[in-house]
Amino acid sequence: MQAAETIPIVDCDVHPMYERFDDLAPYLSAGWRRHFEDRGVRTYARARDRYNHPNKTYRVDALPERGGAAGSDPGFTLATHVVPFGITAALLLPQQPYGVTSWGNSGAVYAYLAASNDFFRDAWVSYDDRYTLAVTVSPHDPPAAAREVRRHAGQPGVVGIQLLLMDKMMGDSSFDPIYQAACEIGLPLAVHQSGSEGCYYTSQAVAGGVPRSYGERHVVLTQVGGANLVDMIVSGTFERFPDLQVVMVEWGFSWLGPLLARMDLFWERDPAAAPLVKRRPSEYVREHFTFTTQPLDEVDTRRERAALFGPDGLDKMLLFSSDYPHYDTDDPGFVIRSRIPAGIREAVCYQNAVRVFGPQLLRGARP
């Protein structure tokens, strides 16, 4: 590993784990502990019985020396990822809660998510000031999700809300209690693919139905991200919630340029078809959305690279992310130095993240 340039770096996608479900026990009531002990807990939302999903998706060098799962040791992650690359802040997006997208019991969902949020706040955010957390909520019961959002208002190190997706698109008014709570406490939403897309009736579909393979799913996954972006704009979400910020994590961004042009063209030709849209759709995107860099599309030529970073305003909409500790982690030293244009590196690696997540992101900044 080689350290990136000497500019501050905010890594907007780091996945921590708890090692055993017992880690959450102190944060659950006696009744919910018995419930989960009797019935078990399904973590992750992958459908390995539907396509050939790999059993191991982590980097071998991310396995802690003391043993345990990749991403389960805050000290090891600090020593092998945060410190070597000079990362100023690492945004934690816990991935085990993604499994609730296939659960049917909304009470169990929120007991589990509340325990998970408290565990990661205590075990990781309190471990080092460079760790910051997006607390996780689910749309099973939006008023309950809004209460969970407000419960973390003002908590040190809590800088965002990780919103899981199920079958409803993000422009649906059922999300409004969550959006209202997010705006009230001034935290952005971080929306990360969960692995359930295209697999369950409770999840959003991709074109063509259930993917045949893990590779096919990765190729078509960007459809879900783009479709939710369009749905939020057409439904008037940002007219109702003008302060709402949405961070699209791991959905890619190379599709953004053509999508913005297409939305603007059709709105300008027939604005009456989208009566809740009061201005060019691209203006809403540039004002309310940011996108993480990982997985960064591999391009071979200077012309392709210029096209990748060419959409107007992209320099203010990109946030650096690594996706640590997964096998396809983007090495900060290599990606920042060799793939992100020099003229926008500081904005992508640091400035945009501080604008979106606020100064509380920098509580662990080293002089």
N, C-alpha and C positions, 0 to 999 in steps of 0.2 A: 504494500500500500504506500502511496505517496501523498503527502498532504497537499491540499488545494492551495490556491493563491492566498496570500495573507489578507483576505477580506473576511468580514464576519459571515458566518454561514448559519442559516436556519434550515434544518432538515424537517420538512413538513410531512413526513410519513415514516415513522418508526413504530414497529409492532412489538409491544411487550407482551409477556404471557405470565399467567400464574402457573405454578408447577403441578399442583394437585387441587382438586375441588375443595379439599379441606382448608386451603388458604382463605377461602371465602366464608367459612363457617362462622368466624367471629362477627361477621357483618349481617348474618341472617337471624331471624327469629327462630325459636325452637321449633315452631310449626313448619316453617319453610325448610329448615335443615332436615327434618324428618321426611318431608315431601321429596326432597331431592335425593336423600339417601335411599329411600324406598324405590324411586322411579328412575334414578340416574339423570344425567345431564347431557344433552346433545350439544357439543360445541362445534363450531364451524357449520357451514351450510353447503358443503360440497356433496354432490351426488355421484359418488364413485361407481354406483351401480348403473348410472346412465351413460357415462363415457369414461375413458381410461385416464382418470385423474391420477397424477403421480402421488405416491404415498409420502414422499419426502420433498418438501418444497423449500427447505432452508439451506443456507450456506453451511458447509461442514465446519468452517472456521468460526462460525457463530455459536457452536456448542460450548457452553461454559466448561472450564477446566475442572470444576468441582463435580460436574455431571448435571443432568437436567436438560430440559428442552432449549432449543435456540430461542433467545429472547427472554429467558426466564430469570436472568441474573442482572440486576441493574448495575452492579459493580463491574461485571465482565463487559457489558455493553458500553459502559463508560470508558473502560480501558482500551477496548479494541475498535470502537467506532467513533465515539464522541470526541475523546481527547486526541487521537492521532490526526483527525482531520480538522481540528480546531473548530468544532461545531459549537456555536454560541447557545443555541436552543434546539432541542429535539422534541417535536410534537408527537406525543404518544397517542396512537390509535389502536387500542386493544382489539384483537381480531377474534379471540374466542367467543365474544358475545354475538358474532355474526350468526351463530347457529340458531338464535331465537327467531330468525325470520321463517323458520319452518315449524315453530311451536304454535299451538292453538290456545294455550291457557294464558290470558293476558296478565293475570295476577302473578303467575310464576315468572313471566317475562320480567315484570318490573321489580319483583323481589330480587331476581338474579342480577339484573342490570344495576340496581342500586348498590348491591353488595360488590359487584365488580368495580363500579366507579369508586367506591370508598377504598377498596383494596389498592387499586393502582395509585390513588392519591396518597395513601399512607406509605405504601411500599416503594414507590418509584418517585413521585413528585417530592416527597419529603427526603428522599435519599440524596438528591443533588439538585441545585437550583437550575441546572441546565435542562432538566426534564420538565416539560409542560404537558398538560393533559386536555384532550377533548373528551368530555364525559359522554357516554353512549346512551341514546334513547331510541325507542322503536315506535312505529305508528300503530301498534296494536290498539292502544288506548291513548289518543292524543292529549286529553286533559291530564291524564296521569303522567305522560311524558313531559308536559309543560310544568307540572309540579316538580318533577325531578330536575329539570333545567333550573328552576328558581331555587331549588335546594342548594345548588352549588354557586349561587351568585356571590361574588366577592371572595371565593375561596382562593388562597394563594396558589398559583401555578395552574389554575383552570382557565384556559384561554379560548376554548371552543366547545362546540357540541357536535358529537359524531352522530349523525342521523342515519339510521338504517332504512333501507327501502324494501317495500314488499310489492304488492300487486298494483297499488294506486300510484299514479304519476304525481310528481311533486307540485303540480299546479292545482291539485284537488284541494277544495276548501277544507277538507278534514284535517289538513296539516296546519290550519291557521292558528290553533292554540299554541302549537310548538313555535311557529314563526313569531307570534306575539311575545311569547316568553323570551325568545332569543333577542328580539329587538329591545325588550324592556331592560335586560341585563347587559346588553351591548356585546354579545358574543356571536361570532360567525358560525355557520353550519359547515361541517366537513362531511362530505358525502363520498363514501368509498364503496367500490363494488364488494359484494359479500361472498360471491361464489355460488349464490342460489339462482342468479339470473338465468332464465331459460331452462330451469330444472324442475321447479315446483309450481303448482297452480297458485300458490300464495306469493309468487315472485313475478317480476316483469319478464315478458317473453322477448326473444330475439327473432328477427326475420328468418323464416324457414323452420321454426320450431326447435325442438331439443337438439343441441349440437351433437354431432357424431363423435367428436373427440375433444380433448383438452385444447389442442391447437386451434380447432375451428372456433371453439368458444372464445378464445383470446382474440381472434381476428374480428369477430362480430360484436364483441362486448361494447365497443365504442358507440354502437347504435343506441344503447340504453342511456348513456350519458348525454348524447346529443338530443334524444327525444325528451328527456326530462327538462333540459335547458329550454327547449322550444315551448314545452307545456307550461312552464312557469311564466314565461313572457306572455303567451297568448291568453292565459287565464287571468292576467292582470295582477299576479302576485305582487309585483313590485310597485304597483299603484296602491295596493292595500298596505304594503309594508316597505315604504321607501328607504328604510335604514337597513334592510336585510342584506347580509353578505353570505355568499355561497362559495365554498372552496370545493372544486371537483377534483377528487384525489384518485389517481390511477385510471382515469378514463381516456388519457391521451389528449392531444390538442391539435394534431395535424389536420383534423377534420373541421377545425373552427373557421378558417377563412372561407371556404365554399359555403358553409352553413350560414354565416353572417350575410354573405352576399345574396343568397337565395331568400332568406327571411326578409331582408330589406326590399328586394325586388318585388316580391308578392305583396308585401304590405303597401308599398307605394302605388302599385297598380290597383289594389282593391282594399283600402283600409277599412271599409265597412264590414269586411269578412272577419275582422278581429277588432270589434268595437272597444275592447278593454285595453287595447294597445294605443297609447297616446302619442308616441313618437317612434322613431326608427327602432326596430328590434335590436340592432347592433348597439345602440346607445345604452339600452338596459344591460346588455352583456358586459360592456366595458365598465359600467358603473357598479355592477353587483356580483360579477363572477370573477374568480381566479381559478387557475388550473395548475396542477403540479407537473413537474417535468418527467417523472418516471411513470411508465416506461417511455423513454425517449426514442423516437423512431430513428433507426439507423439509416443514414444517408451517405451516399458515396461521392457526390460531387459538390463543388462549391455552389453550383446553381440550385441543386436540391436543398442544400442547407439554407440558402437565401429564401427559398420558397417556404421552408418549414417555419422559419422565424419571421416571415414576411407580413402576416396580417396586421393591419393598422391597429395600434394600441396593445399589441401582444407583449411588448416590453413591460407594461404595467399590469399584465394579467398572469404572469408566470411566477410560480414559486418553486424553489428547488426542493426535490425530494429524492430519497434513496431507496425506500421500500425495504430497509434493513429489518430483519435478518434473512430475507428470502433469497432463493438461488439467483434471482435476476436483479439483485441489488445493484443500483447504479453507483459505482465507485465515485465519491465526491471529487477526489483528486483528479481522476481522469476526465469525468464528464464536465466539470467546471472549466478545466483548462483546455480541453480539446473539442468540446461539443457546443458549449454555450458561447455565443459571440461576445467578444471582449467588451463591446460598448454597452451591453445590458447585464453583464455579470453581477455587478453590485446590486442592481435592482432585483434581479431574479433570486440571488442568494440571500438577500437581507432586507432591502428597503421595502419591497412589496409585502413581505410577511409582517413586518412591523406595522405597516399601515393597516393591514387586514386584522391582525390579532391584537394589536395595541401594545403599549409600552410594557405591560405585564409580561410579555414574551421575553423580555430582556433581564429578568430578575437574576439570571445566572451569568450575565455578561462579565467576562474577565478583563481587567484593565490592561 
